[in-house]
Amino acid sequence: MTLLKKGLFLFVSFFVLLDNVYPFFIQNKQSTDSLLKKANSSNDPLIGLKLVKQALSEAKHTNNRIGIIKSLNLAAEFYADLRFYDTTKIFAENALLAAEKYNINTYQGDSWIYLGNADYGVGEFKHAIEQYKKAALFYKKTNKLSDLATSYLNIGVCESKLSLYPESIRYFMLASEIFGNLKDKEYLSSTFNSVALCFVELNNYPKALEYNRKALAIRQTLNERLAVAQSLNNIGFTFKQYKKTDSAIYYLNKSLGMYKAGSDSSSIVLTLQNLGSSWKAKGDLPRAEKYVLRSLHIAENYGMTEELARGNADLAEIYTQQKRYGPALKAINITITTAQQLKLPELLMEAYGIKYNLYNHAGDYKNALLYLNKRGDLKDSLFSVAKNRTVDELEIKYQTAKKEKDIAVLQVQNSLGQKIVKQQSLSITILIVASVLLLVLFVIAYNNFRMKNKANMRIQLLMRDLHHRVKNNLQILSGLFTMQIENLSDENTKIALRENEARLTSMNLIHNKLYLDNTTTKIEMNDYLTKLLNHIKDSFAGYKQNEVNLRIEVGNIMLEADKAVAIGLIANELATNAFKYAFNDSGGEIHLALKLVEKSKLLLTLGDNGVGLKEENKNKAPSFGLRLVNLMARQLNSTLVIKNNPGVFYQMEINI
């Protein structure tokens, strides 16, 4: 009986103990969650970190595994807010290790996001993209759609920082589809804004305005004043880039009016800078300077480094136009230093262009040429990055497809092998021998393929270097012509230099097309001749005051480079003569046509509706330009026909 009572006592005591300990465990678990909740709601990262460290300590004490991972991730987020990116990585990596150790996949996506944020913060955009893509994989597995869309949004932002705008738009559209399905209007409007900015960079302003207006319409339904102001600013910025300055100022002033009177928040900085740029474009430099200086004051107060750099670029342009070269140089040097630190290649390229213009206006042609070349080299580098990125992606797709194909082949071979084993061993032996022979042949073929690829790659590198040198020399010559024209007072000398610069441009356009597309030696004539004639028109913009319209009708014609150069030089000389002599300071029209009239014959015509060829000029010896035209015509086995009714009309049949 005593033993029974003792056993009963122990049994009851166990449940009393369990009743006391279990609530204690629950209380500690809730304490961790409570601390994390308070930390999440904190606006001060330092206070948030203090609460997170308490939560982490509590979670470790109670072996709350989810609490440990959450605490490490939240600490990483706060350190990223404080721009301690190395520490951010340490906490995010520890969160990943804990998740792998405890086999908890739910929060690994968050850890990859914070690693991506750390890389983004130091300008390592390629690495950030890799981290965000890993986050997206985990969010897909755990069906966290909102977080998946945010990952796509982050990837799109990084792609835009690398100037890969089509790829950026692709990820933004993936994000917008998810946000739309989730009815998340706030993030959907932000995504549309990002899409619009990419279209601005691609010079597709109608599309940019379309997405900006979509974002504005959503934000107006949400009745969010500051978000509406941001959308109005974005529309104004798009109009500014579109060269529609009055519309830009209208929307930017509407944006400015959305803020409280006298308030100078960080949100207002971009609007002020855009207003400054717009007034600069209208020629009101004092008003432009006022807006930009105000934006710089606010940006400095809020530690907005990139905005400070962009504002100083605007200020440098204003000071250059005012011939205040010292302050202009100081401002643009701030932009260049910041763009290099933040790894913003497009801003750096823009800054080099501004510095070239500054030195050019100041008469320091040596430094002007230096920064013109720096800008050209950086532009080439950006093009190479985009091209290499495309090649890498194609290589990955190729290797993936190849592996899938190899796996499918192996599966078929295994299936056949099993059947053959059942039938007879002799067939297996034959199959093995055949496989070995095929493998030997494959190795031989593969080695030949690799050797051929290496040879081709060397040729491509040599050609790329040659193209680059030719391109730089053409740019230097063009830059020298431009600088000489701007600083000459004798009009006849200016005209002669303009003509030589136009001839150079006709060859430069051909070279650029061959350089950008190394898969063909043919030139698309419609695009080439349109750009050439528009360049000639622009070169006479300050010389001939009245408008001359261009009417260009060129069929879908592809020609080899030698024929394209000859036709380009002919068109250049004839169009230049028309601009110089046809209109006598009155407006008119120049019409160029290149059409296929027979299977292997082209008809080139160029005419104007000007004053025509004067009688006294008909018997004069031909100018250098016309001698060049006749030389090119002989090269094309053709003859130039000239008619004079009422303007001058040229015609030439070309065999192809």
C-alpha positions as CSV (number, residue, x, y, z in Angstrom):
1,M,0.0,0.0,0.0
2,T,2.9,2.3,0.8
3,L,4.5,1.6,-2.5
4,L,1.2,2.4,-4.3
5,K,0.9,5.7,-2.5
6,K,4.5,6.6,-3.4
7,G,3.9,5.7,-7.0
8,L,0.7,7.8,-7.1
9,F,2.6,10.7,-5.5
10,L,5.4,10.5,-8.1
11,F,2.8,10.3,-10.9
12,V,0.9,13.4,-9.6
13,S,4.1,15.3,-9.0
14,F,5.2,14.7,-12.6
15,F,2.0,16.3,-14.0
16,V,2.3,19.2,-11.5
17,L,5.9,19.8,-12.7
18,L,4.9,19.6,-16.3
19,D,2.1,22.0,-15.7
20,N,4.6,24.5,-14.3
21,V,7.4,24.0,-16.9
22,Y,5.3,24.0,-20.1
23,P,3.8,27.5,-19.5
24,F,7.3,28.7,-18.8
25,F,8.5,27.4,-22.2
26,I,5.5,29.0,-24.0
27,Q,6.1,32.2,-22.2
28,N,9.8,32.3,-23.3
29,K,8.8,31.5,-26.9
30,Q,6.3,34.3,-26.9
31,S,8.9,36.6,-25.4
32,T,11.2,36.0,-28.4
33,D,8.3,36.6,-30.8
34,S,7.3,39.7,-28.8
35,L,10.8,41.2,-28.9
36,L,11.0,40.5,-32.7
37,K,7.6,42.2,-33.2
38,K,8.8,45.3,-31.3
39,A,12.1,45.4,-33.2
40,N,10.2,45.2,-36.5
41,S,8.0,48.1,-35.6
42,S,11.0,50.3,-34.5
43,N,11.9,53.2,-36.8
44,D,15.4,53.4,-35.2
45,P,17.8,50.7,-36.4
46,L,19.9,51.0,-33.3
47,I,16.9,50.4,-31.0
48,G,15.8,47.6,-33.3
49,L,19.2,45.9,-33.1
50,K,19.1,46.0,-29.3
51,L,15.7,44.3,-29.3
52,V,16.9,41.7,-31.9
53,K,19.9,40.8,-29.8
54,Q,17.7,40.2,-26.8
55,A,15.4,38.1,-29.0
56,L,18.4,36.1,-30.3
57,S,19.7,35.4,-26.8
58,E,16.2,34.3,-25.6
59,A,15.7,32.1,-28.7
60,K,19.1,30.4,-28.1
61,H,18.3,29.9,-24.4
62,T,15.0,28.2,-25.2
63,N,16.3,26.4,-28.4
64,N,13.6,28.3,-30.4
65,R,15.1,27.4,-33.8
66,I,12.7,29.5,-35.9
67,G,13.3,32.4,-33.5
68,I,17.1,32.1,-34.0
69,I,16.8,32.3,-37.8
70,K,14.3,35.2,-37.6
71,S,16.5,37.1,-35.2
72,L,19.7,36.6,-37.4
73,N,17.8,37.7,-40.5
74,L,16.3,40.8,-38.8
75,A,19.8,41.8,-37.5
76,A,21.1,41.5,-41.1
77,E,18.3,43.9,-42.2
78,F,19.0,46.5,-39.6
79,Y,22.8,46.4,-40.3
80,A,22.0,46.9,-44.0
81,D,19.9,50.0,-43.0
82,L,22.9,51.3,-41.2
83,R,25.1,50.5,-44.2
84,F,27.3,48.1,-42.3
85,Y,27.3,45.7,-45.2
86,D,30.1,43.3,-44.0
87,T,28.2,42.8,-40.8
88,T,25.0,42.3,-42.8
89,K,26.6,39.4,-44.7
90,I,27.8,37.8,-41.4
91,F,24.3,37.7,-39.9
92,A,22.6,36.6,-43.2
93,E,25.2,33.8,-43.7
94,N,24.7,32.6,-40.1
95,A,20.9,32.6,-40.7
96,L,21.5,30.4,-43.8
97,L,23.7,28.0,-41.8
98,A,21.1,27.8,-39.0
99,A,18.4,27.1,-41.5
100,E,20.4,24.3,-43.1
101,K,21.4,22.9,-39.7
102,Y,17.8,22.7,-38.6
103,N,16.4,21.8,-42.0
104,I,14.1,24.9,-42.1
105,N,13.6,26.3,-45.6
106,T,10.9,28.8,-44.8
107,Y,13.3,31.8,-44.1
108,Q,16.2,31.0,-46.4
109,G,14.8,33.3,-49.1
110,D,15.0,36.3,-46.6
111,S,18.7,35.5,-45.9
112,W,19.5,35.5,-49.6
113,I,17.6,38.9,-50.0
114,Y,19.8,40.5,-47.2
115,L,23.0,39.1,-48.9
116,G,21.8,40.7,-52.1
117,N,21.1,44.0,-50.3
118,A,24.6,44.0,-49.0
119,D,26.1,43.4,-52.4
120,Y,23.8,46.1,-53.9
121,G,24.9,48.6,-51.2
122,V,28.6,48.3,-52.3
123,G,27.8,48.4,-56.0
124,E,28.3,44.7,-56.7
125,F,25.2,44.5,-58.8
126,K,26.1,41.2,-60.6
127,H,26.6,39.4,-57.3
128,A,23.4,41.0,-56.0
129,I,21.5,39.6,-58.9
130,E,22.8,36.1,-58.1
131,Q,21.7,36.4,-54.5
132,Y,18.2,37.7,-55.4
133,K,17.8,34.8,-57.9
134,K,18.6,32.3,-55.1
135,A,16.0,34.1,-52.9
136,A,13.4,33.8,-55.7
137,L,14.0,30.0,-55.9
138,F,13.2,29.6,-52.2
139,Y,10.2,31.9,-52.4
140,K,8.9,29.8,-55.3
141,K,9.3,26.6,-53.3
142,T,7.5,28.0,-50.3
143,N,4.8,29.8,-52.4
144,K,5.6,33.2,-51.0
145,L,4.4,35.1,-54.0
146,S,4.7,38.7,-52.6
147,D,8.4,38.0,-51.7
148,L,9.0,36.3,-55.0
149,A,7.7,39.5,-56.8
150,T,10.0,41.6,-54.6
151,S,12.9,39.4,-55.6
152,Y,12.1,40.0,-59.3
153,L,11.8,43.8,-58.6
154,N,15.3,43.8,-57.0
155,I,16.8,41.9,-59.9
156,G,15.2,44.4,-62.3
157,V,16.7,47.3,-60.4
158,C,20.2,45.7,-60.5
159,E,19.9,45.0,-64.2
160,S,19.0,48.7,-64.8
161,K,22.1,49.7,-62.7
162,L,24.1,47.7,-65.2
163,S,22.3,49.5,-68.1
164,L,20.8,46.2,-69.2
165,Y,17.3,47.8,-69.7
166,P,15.5,45.1,-71.8
167,E,16.4,42.5,-69.2
168,S,15.4,44.9,-66.4
169,I,12.0,45.4,-68.0
170,R,11.5,41.6,-68.3
171,Y,11.9,41.2,-64.5
172,F,9.8,44.2,-63.7
173,M,7.0,42.8,-65.8
174,L,7.3,39.4,-64.0
175,A,7.0,41.3,-60.7
176,S,4.0,43.4,-61.9
177,E,2.1,40.3,-63.0
178,I,2.3,38.9,-59.5
179,F,1.6,42.2,-57.7
180,G,-1.5,42.6,-60.0
181,N,-2.8,39.1,-59.1
182,L,-2.2,39.8,-55.4
183,K,-4.1,43.2,-55.8
184,D,-1.0,44.9,-54.3
185,K,-1.6,48.3,-55.8
186,E,1.2,50.1,-53.9
187,Y,3.9,47.8,-55.2
188,L,2.3,47.5,-58.6
189,S,2.5,51.3,-59.1
190,S,6.1,51.3,-58.0
191,T,6.9,48.6,-60.5
192,F,5.2,50.5,-63.3
193,N,7.4,53.5,-62.4
194,S,10.5,51.4,-62.7
195,V,9.4,50.1,-66.1
196,A,8.8,53.7,-67.2
197,L,12.4,54.8,-66.2
198,C,13.8,51.9,-68.3
199,F,11.9,53.1,-71.3
200,V,13.2,56.6,-70.8
201,E,16.8,55.2,-70.9
202,L,15.9,53.4,-74.1
203,N,14.5,56.7,-75.5
204,N,11.1,55.2,-75.9
205,Y,9.3,58.2,-74.4
206,P,5.7,57.3,-75.4
207,K,6.0,53.9,-73.6
208,A,7.6,55.6,-70.6
209,L,4.6,58.1,-70.4
210,E,2.2,55.2,-70.7
211,Y,3.6,53.3,-67.7
212,N,4.0,56.5,-65.7
213,R,0.4,57.4,-66.2
214,K,-0.6,53.8,-65.2
215,A,1.3,54.3,-61.9
216,L,-0.3,57.7,-61.4
217,A,-3.8,56.4,-61.9
218,I,-3.3,53.6,-59.3
219,R,-1.8,56.0,-56.7
220,Q,-4.7,58.5,-57.2
221,T,-7.1,55.7,-56.2
222,L,-5.0,55.0,-53.1
223,N,-5.1,58.7,-52.2
224,E,-1.4,58.7,-51.3
225,R,-0.3,62.3,-51.6
226,L,3.5,61.7,-51.6
227,A,3.2,58.8,-54.0
228,V,1.1,60.9,-56.4
229,A,3.7,63.7,-56.2
230,Q,6.4,61.1,-57.1
231,S,4.4,60.0,-60.2
232,L,3.9,63.6,-61.3
233,N,7.7,64.1,-60.9
234,N,8.3,61.0,-63.0
235,I,6.0,62.3,-65.8
236,G,7.8,65.6,-65.7
237,F,11.2,64.0,-65.9
238,T,10.0,61.9,-68.9
239,F,8.8,65.1,-70.7
240,K,12.2,66.8,-69.9
241,Q,14.1,63.9,-71.5
242,Y,11.6,64.0,-74.4
243,K,12.7,67.7,-75.0
244,K,9.2,68.9,-74.2
245,T,10.3,71.4,-71.6
246,D,7.0,73.3,-71.0
247,S,5.1,70.0,-70.3
248,A,8.0,69.0,-68.0
249,I,7.8,72.2,-66.0
250,Y,4.0,71.9,-65.8
251,Y,4.1,68.4,-64.2
252,L,7.1,69.2,-62.0
253,N,5.4,72.2,-60.5
254,K,2.3,70.1,-59.9
255,S,4.5,67.6,-58.1
256,L,6.1,70.4,-56.0
257,G,2.6,71.7,-55.1
258,M,1.8,68.3,-53.5
259,Y,4.3,68.9,-50.7
260,K,3.5,71.0,-47.7
261,A,4.6,74.6,-48.0
262,G,8.1,75.1,-46.6
263,S,8.8,71.4,-46.1
264,D,12.2,70.2,-47.4
265,S,11.9,66.4,-47.3
266,S,14.2,64.0,-49.1
267,S,11.3,63.2,-51.5
268,I,11.5,66.7,-52.9
269,V,15.1,66.5,-54.1
270,L,14.6,64.9,-57.5
271,T,11.7,67.2,-58.3
272,L,13.9,70.3,-57.6
273,Q,16.8,68.8,-59.7
274,N,14.4,68.1,-62.6
275,L,13.0,71.6,-62.4
276,G,16.6,73.0,-62.5
277,S,17.4,70.9,-65.6
278,S,14.2,72.0,-67.3
279,W,14.8,75.7,-66.7
280,K,18.4,75.2,-67.8
281,A,17.0,73.8,-71.1
282,K,14.8,76.9,-71.5
283,G,17.9,79.1,-71.0
284,D,16.8,80.6,-67.6
285,L,20.1,79.9,-65.8
286,P,19.6,81.9,-62.6
287,R,16.3,80.1,-62.0
288,A,17.8,76.8,-62.8
289,E,20.7,77.4,-60.4
290,K,18.2,78.3,-57.6
291,Y,16.4,75.0,-57.9
292,V,19.6,72.9,-58.1
293,L,21.3,74.6,-55.1
294,R,18.1,74.0,-53.0
295,S,18.1,70.4,-54.0
296,L,21.8,70.0,-53.0
297,H,21.2,71.6,-49.6
298,I,18.4,69.1,-48.8
299,A,20.4,66.1,-50.3
300,E,23.4,67.0,-48.1
301,N,21.2,67.2,-45.0
302,Y,19.8,63.7,-45.7
303,G,23.1,62.1,-46.8
304,M,21.7,61.4,-50.3
305,T,25.1,60.7,-52.0
306,E,23.9,59.8,-55.5
307,E,21.5,62.7,-55.6
308,L,24.3,65.0,-54.6
309,A,26.4,63.7,-57.5
310,R,23.5,64.2,-60.0
311,G,22.8,67.7,-58.7
312,N,26.4,68.7,-59.0
313,A,26.4,67.5,-62.6
314,D,23.5,69.8,-63.3
315,L,25.3,72.6,-61.5
316,A,28.5,72.1,-63.5
317,E,26.5,72.5,-66.8
318,I,24.9,75.7,-65.6
319,Y,28.2,77.2,-64.5
320,T,29.8,76.2,-67.8
321,Q,27.2,78.1,-69.7
322,Q,27.8,81.1,-67.4
323,K,31.6,80.7,-68.1
324,R,32.2,80.1,-64.4
325,Y,34.7,77.4,-65.1
326,G,36.3,77.1,-61.7
327,P,33.1,76.3,-59.8
328,A,32.0,74.1,-62.7
329,L,35.1,72.0,-62.4
330,K,34.7,71.7,-58.7
331,A,31.1,70.5,-59.1
332,I,31.8,68.0,-61.8
333,N,34.7,66.5,-59.9
334,I,32.3,65.7,-57.1
335,T,30.1,63.9,-59.6
336,I,33.0,61.9,-61.0
337,T,34.3,60.8,-57.6
338,T,30.9,59.7,-56.4
339,A,30.0,57.9,-59.6
340,Q,33.3,56.0,-59.3
341,Q,32.7,55.1,-55.6
342,L,29.1,54.0,-56.2
343,K,30.0,52.2,-59.4
344,L,27.5,54.1,-61.6
345,P,28.9,53.9,-65.1
346,E,26.2,55.8,-66.9
347,L,26.5,58.8,-64.5
348,L,30.3,58.6,-64.9
349,M,30.0,58.6,-68.7
350,E,27.6,61.7,-68.5
351,A,30.1,63.4,-66.2
352,Y,33.0,62.8,-68.6
353,G,30.9,64.4,-71.4
354,I,30.2,67.5,-69.2
355,K,33.9,67.8,-68.3
356,Y,34.8,67.6,-72.1
357,N,32.3,70.3,-72.8
358,L,33.6,72.5,-69.9
359,Y,37.3,72.2,-71.2
360,N,36.1,72.8,-74.8
361,H,34.3,76.0,-73.8
362,A,37.3,77.1,-71.7
363,G,39.7,76.6,-74.7
364,D,41.6,73.8,-73.0
365,Y,41.5,71.4,-76.0
366,K,44.1,69.0,-74.7
367,N,42.0,68.1,-71.7
368,A,38.8,68.3,-73.7
369,L,40.1,65.6,-76.0
370,L,41.2,63.5,-73.0
371,Y,37.7,63.4,-71.5
372,L,36.1,62.9,-74.9
373,N,38.2,59.8,-75.2
374,K,37.4,58.7,-71.7
375,R,33.7,59.0,-72.4
376,G,34.2,57.0,-75.6
377,D,36.1,54.2,-73.9
378,L,33.5,53.9,-71.1
379,K,30.7,53.8,-73.7
380,D,32.6,50.9,-75.4
381,S,33.0,49.2,-72.1
382,L,29.3,49.4,-71.3
383,F,28.5,47.9,-74.7
384,S,31.0,45.1,-74.0
385,V,29.4,44.4,-70.6
386,A,26.0,44.1,-72.2
387,K,27.3,41.9,-75.1
388,N,29.3,39.6,-72.7
389,R,26.2,39.2,-70.5
390,T,24.2,38.1,-73.5
391,V,26.9,35.7,-74.5
392,D,27.1,34.2,-71.0
393,E,23.3,33.7,-70.9
394,L,23.3,32.0,-74.3
395,E,26.2,29.8,-73.1
396,I,24.2,28.8,-70.0
397,K,21.1,28.0,-72.1
398,Y,23.2,26.0,-74.5
399,Q,24.9,24.0,-71.8
400,T,21.5,23.3,-70.1
401,A,19.9,22.1,-73.3
402,K,23.0,20.0,-74.0
403,K,22.8,18.3,-70.5
404,E,19.1,17.6,-70.9
405,K,19.8,16.1,-74.3
406,D,22.6,14.0,-72.9
407,I,20.4,12.8,-70.1
408,A,17.7,11.8,-72.6
409,V,20.2,9.9,-74.7
410,L,21.5,8.0,-71.6
411,Q,18.0,7.1,-70.6
412,V,17.3,5.6,-74.0
413,Q,20.6,3.8,-74.0
414,N,20.0,2.3,-70.5
415,S,16.5,1.1,-71.6
416,L,17.9,-0.6,-74.7
417,G,20.8,-2.0,-72.7
418,Q,18.4,-3.8,-70.3
419,K,16.5,-5.4,-73.2
420,I,19.7,-6.5,-74.8
421,V,21.0,-8.1,-71.6
422,K,17.9,-10.2,-71.5
423,Q,18.4,-11.3,-75.1
424,Q,22.1,-12.1,-75.4
425,S,25.4,-11.1,-74.1
426,L,26.9,-10.8,-77.5
427,S,24.8,-7.9,-78.4
428,I,26.0,-6.1,-75.2
429,T,29.6,-6.6,-76.3
430,I,28.9,-5.2,-79.7
431,L,27.1,-2.2,-78.2
432,I,30.0,-1.5,-75.8
433,V,32.5,-1.7,-78.7
434,A,30.4,0.6,-80.8
435,S,30.0,3.0,-77.9
436,V,33.8,3.1,-77.3
437,L,34.3,3.9,-81.0
438,L,31.7,6.6,-81.0
439,L,33.3,8.1,-77.8
440,V,36.7,8.1,-79.5
441,L,35.2,9.8,-82.6
442,F,33.4,12.3,-80.3
443,V,36.6,13.1,-78.5
444,I,38.4,13.7,-81.8
445,A,35.6,15.8,-83.2
446,Y,35.4,17.8,-79.9
447,N,39.1,18.5,-79.9
448,N,38.9,19.7,-83.5
449,F,35.9,21.9,-82.5
450,R,37.8,23.4,-79.6
451,M,40.9,24.2,-81.7
452,K,38.8,25.8,-84.3
453,N,37.0,27.9,-81.7
454,K,40.3,29.1,-80.2
455,A,41.5,30.2,-83.6
456,N,38.2,32.0,-84.3
457,M,38.3,33.6,-80.9
458,R,41.8,35.0,-81.6
459,I,40.7,36.4,-84.9
460,Q,37.7,38.0,-83.2
461,L,39.9,39.6,-80.6
462,L,42.2,41.0,-83.2
463,M,39.3,42.3,-85.3
464,R,37.7,43.9,-82.2
465,D,41.0,45.6,-81.4
466,L,41.3,46.8,-84.9
467,H,37.7,48.1,-85.0
468,H,38.3,49.8,-81.7
469,R,41.4,51.6,-82.9
470,V,39.7,52.7,-86.1
471,K,36.7,53.9,-84.1
472,N,38.8,56.0,-81.7
473,N,40.8,57.6,-84.6
474,L,37.5,58.5,-86.4
475,Q,36.1,60.0,-83.2
476,I,39.3,62.0,-82.5
477,L,39.2,63.4,-86.1
478,S,35.5,64.2,-85.8
479,G,36.1,65.8,-82.4
480,L,39.0,67.9,-83.8
481,F,36.8,69.1,-86.7
482,T,34.0,70.0,-84.3
483,M,36.3,72.0,-82.0
484,Q,37.9,73.8,-84.9
485,I,34.5,74.7,-86.4
486,E,33.3,76.2,-83.1
487,N,36.4,78.3,-82.7
488,L,36.8,79.7,-86.2
489,S,35.3,83.0,-87.3
490,D,35.9,82.7,-91.1
491,E,32.7,81.3,-92.5
492,N,34.3,79.8,-95.7
493,T,36.8,77.9,-93.6
494,K,33.9,76.7,-91.4
495,I,32.0,75.4,-94.5
496,A,35.1,73.5,-95.7
497,L,35.5,71.9,-92.4
498,R,31.8,71.0,-92.2
499,E,32.1,69.3,-95.5
500,N,35.1,67.3,-94.5
501,E,33.4,66.4,-91.1
502,A,30.3,65.2,-93.1
503,R,32.5,63.0,-95.3
504,L,34.1,61.5,-92.2
505,T,30.7,60.9,-90.7
506,S,29.5,59.0,-93.8
507,M,32.4,56.6,-93.3
508,N,32.1,56.5,-89.5
509,L,28.4,55.4,-89.8
510,I,29.4,52.5,-92.0
511,H,32.2,51.5,-89.6
512,N,29.9,51.7,-86.5
513,K,27.4,49.4,-88.2
514,L,30.1,46.8,-89.1
515,Y,31.6,47.2,-85.6
516,L,28.2,46.6,-83.8
517,D,27.2,43.7,-86.0
518,N,30.1,41.5,-86.8
519,T,27.9,38.8,-88.3
520,T,27.6,40.5,-91.7
521,T,29.5,42.8,-94.1
522,K,26.3,44.3,-95.5
523,I,24.8,47.7,-94.6
524,E,21.1,48.4,-94.2
525,M,20.8,51.5,-96.5
526,N,17.5,53.0,-95.2
527,D,18.9,53.4,-91.7
528,Y,22.4,54.5,-92.9
529,L,21.2,57.2,-95.4
530,T,18.5,58.5,-93.0
531,K,21.1,59.0,-90.2
532,L,23.6,60.5,-92.7
533,L,21.2,63.2,-94.1
534,N,19.9,64.1,-90.6
535,H,23.5,64.6,-89.5
536,I,24.2,66.9,-92.5
537,K,21.0,68.8,-91.6
538,D,22.1,69.2,-88.0
539,S,25.5,70.4,-89.0
540,F,23.8,73.3,-91.0
541,A,21.4,74.1,-88.1
542,G,23.2,77.2,-86.9
543,Y,24.4,78.2,-90.4
544,K,21.1,78.0,-92.3
545,Q,18.4,79.5,-90.2
546,N,15.3,78.5,-92.2
547,E,13.9,74.9,-92.0
548,V,14.8,72.5,-94.8
549,N,12.6,69.4,-94.8
550,L,14.1,66.0,-95.7
551,R,12.0,63.4,-97.6
552,I,13.8,60.0,-97.6
553,E,12.5,57.0,-99.5
554,V,14.8,54.0,-99.4
555,G,13.6,50.5,-99.9
556,N,14.6,47.4,-97.9
557,I,18.1,47.3,-99.5
558,M,21.3,45.7,-98.0
559,L,24.6,46.5,-99.8
560,E,28.2,45.4,-99.3
561,A,30.3,48.0,-97.4
562,D,32.3,49.2,-100.4
563,K,29.1,50.1,-102.4
564,A,27.5,51.6,-99.3
565,V,30.5,53.9,-98.7
566,A,30.5,55.1,-102.3
567,I,26.7,55.8,-102.3
568,G,27.1,57.5,-98.9
569,L,29.8,59.8,-100.1
570,I,27.8,60.7,-103.2
571,A,24.7,61.4,-101.1
572,N,26.8,63.4,-98.7
573,E,28.3,65.7,-101.4
574,L,25.0,66.2,-103.3
575,A,23.0,66.9,-100.1
576,T,25.7,69.3,-98.8
577,N,25.6,71.2,-102.1
578,A,21.8,71.5,-101.8
579,F,21.9,72.8,-98.2
580,K,24.6,75.4,-99.2
581,Y,23.3,76.7,-102.5
582,A,19.7,75.6,-103.2
583,F,17.6,77.8,-101.0
584,N,19.1,81.3,-100.5
585,D,18.1,81.5,-96.8
586,S,14.6,80.3,-97.6
587,G,13.0,77.0,-96.6
588,G,12.7,74.1,-98.9
589,E,12.8,70.3,-99.3
590,I,15.5,67.8,-100.3
591,H,14.3,64.4,-101.6
592,L,16.5,61.3,-101.6
593,A,15.4,58.0,-103.0
594,L,17.1,54.7,-103.5
595,K,15.0,51.9,-105.1
596,L,15.4,48.6,-106.8
597,V,14.2,49.1,-110.4
598,E,15.3,45.8,-111.8
599,K,16.5,42.5,-110.3
600,S,20.1,43.7,-110.1
601,K,19.9,47.5,-110.7
602,L,19.3,50.4,-108.3
603,L,18.1,53.9,-109.0
604,L,19.6,56.7,-106.8
605,T,17.9,60.1,-107.1
606,L,18.5,63.3,-105.1
607,G,16.7,66.6,-105.8
608,D,15.7,69.9,-104.3
609,N,13.0,72.5,-105.0
610,G,15.5,75.4,-104.7
611,V,16.7,78.0,-107.1
612,G,18.4,75.6,-109.5
613,L,21.8,75.6,-111.2
614,K,22.7,79.1,-112.4
615,E,23.8,79.4,-116.1
616,E,27.2,80.9,-115.2
617,N,28.0,78.0,-113.0
618,K,27.3,75.3,-115.6
619,N,30.5,75.9,-117.5
620,K,32.7,76.2,-114.4
621,A,35.2,73.5,-113.6
622,P,33.7,71.0,-111.2
623,S,34.4,71.5,-107.5
624,F,36.3,69.0,-105.4
625,G,33.0,67.6,-104.2
626,L,31.6,66.9,-107.7
627,R,35.0,65.4,-108.7
628,L,34.6,63.1,-105.7
629,V,31.0,62.2,-106.8
630,N,32.2,61.4,-110.4
631,L,35.1,59.3,-109.0
632,M,32.6,57.3,-106.8
633,A,30.2,57.0,-109.8
634,R,33.1,55.5,-111.9
635,Q,33.8,53.1,-109.0
636,L,30.2,52.0,-109.2
637,N,30.4,51.7,-113.1
638,S,27.8,54.4,-113.4
639,T,27.3,58.0,-114.6
640,L,25.8,61.0,-112.8
641,V,22.9,62.7,-114.7
642,I,22.1,66.3,-113.7
643,K,18.8,68.0,-114.6
644,N,17.8,71.6,-113.8
645,N,14.0,72.0,-113.6
646,P,13.1,73.9,-111.4
647,G,15.6,72.9,-108.7
648,V,18.6,70.6,-109.3
649,F,17.9,66.9,-109.8
650,Y,20.6,64.2,-109.8
651,Q,20.1,60.6,-111.0
652,M,22.3,57.5,-111.2
653,E,21.7,53.9,-112.1
654,I,23.8,51.4,-110.2
655,N,24.4,47.7,-111.0
656,I,24.6,45.4,-108.0
